[in-house]
Amino acid sequence: MSTNDKKITELDGRSIHPAALLFPALKPKDFKQLADDIKANSLREPIKLFNGQILDGVNRVRACIEAGVMPRYDELPPYTNPWRFALSANIHRRHLKPGQRIALVKKALAKEVQAAKAADLERKRSGKKSNLGSDGTKVPTADEIVAKEADVSVSAVKKHNVVEQKSPKLAKQVAKGKKSLGKAHSQVKKAGKPKPKKSEKEILADVQRQYDEQIAAKERKQQESDDGEADEPIRTTAPTQRVRSWLSSVNRCLSETTALVGLAEDSEFSDEEQEVVDRAGAMLVEALEVLRQQGVAS
């Protein structure tokens, strides 16, 4: 396996700690500069080991092999937190964007962040407004932990949370540095924006349009009929003043279905008018459901 392979798990006969694999390999140009420097000036900073595994300095080991220089190693104390050490040593050394740093911290400190989230949830359930521990010291929230380690604001972490929840695909692009956190957040926010609600006037206009379309469809069907029998002409008489008055009343109380029924039953319509009222009433019931879906009617 080539030493330039990003998926390597072993170098110089030593396995690589999972925390060291969180960070991307150097770009070819940067790697060449590092190898040339080590060849000219030897290895300045030894590679850090934890329990015999390479924890910090994967690129330096690769560069030493490339330059033909013997790597030097230092073993870290057993009480070292390897994940926090890897973050501390690399997160500011690399040219990482804020979104990348947040993603790396969340992954590296997954157990710690999850425990903090559980504590946050328990605090909310118990109704506690303060996040003070038993000793009176402030207990950081999950977002505060991530923000501190990634050197970003808490609001940036919250934006990253939204992107993760709404679009895992975008979150991966942010983690790889292919899209900025700000652009990703704007994109998911725009995608989740509710459609504008229709007014009652617009709903009534839709009802009238649907009614006209139904009448036109029946007229076409009648004209295409080849049975040779003339059907009773479809009345398309414009609504009378009483019908228009009823529709106006409907417009005022569209959200009250019982009121609609009462208006229709109490009004004195001719058979022709009643047909128009019945058709419009049926469509307005559908319109009311649309209003409910749109959040206009309760």
Sequence and secondary structure as in RCSB ss.txt:
>XXXX:A:sequence
MSTNDKKITELDGRSIHPAALLFPALKPKDFKQLADDIKANSLREPIKLFNGQILDGVNRVRACIEAGVMPRYDE
LPPYTNPWRFALSANIHRRHLKPGQRIALVKKALAKEVQAAKAADLERKRSGKKSNLGSDGTKVPTADEIVAKEA
DVSVSAVKKHNVVEQKSPKLAKQVAKGKKSLGKAHSQVKKAGKPKPKKSEKEILADVQRQYDEQIAAKERKQQES
DDGEADEPIRTTAPTQRVRSWLSSVNRCLSETTALVGLAEDSEFSDEEQEVVDRAGAMLVEALEVLRQQGVAS
>XXXX:A:secstr
  TT TT  EETTEEB GGGGGS    HHHHHHHHHHHHHH  SS EEEETTEEEE HHHHHHHHHHT    EEE
  TT  HHHHHHHHHTTTS   HHHHHHHHHHHTHHHHHHHHHHHHHHHHHT    B TTS B   HHHHHHHHH
TS HHHHHHHHHHHHH HHHHHHHHTTSS HHHHHHHHHHHT       HHHHHHHHHHHHHHHHHHHHHHHHH 
 S             HHHHHHHHHHHHTTT HHHHHHHHHHS   HHHHHHHHHHHHHHHHHHHHHHHHTS  
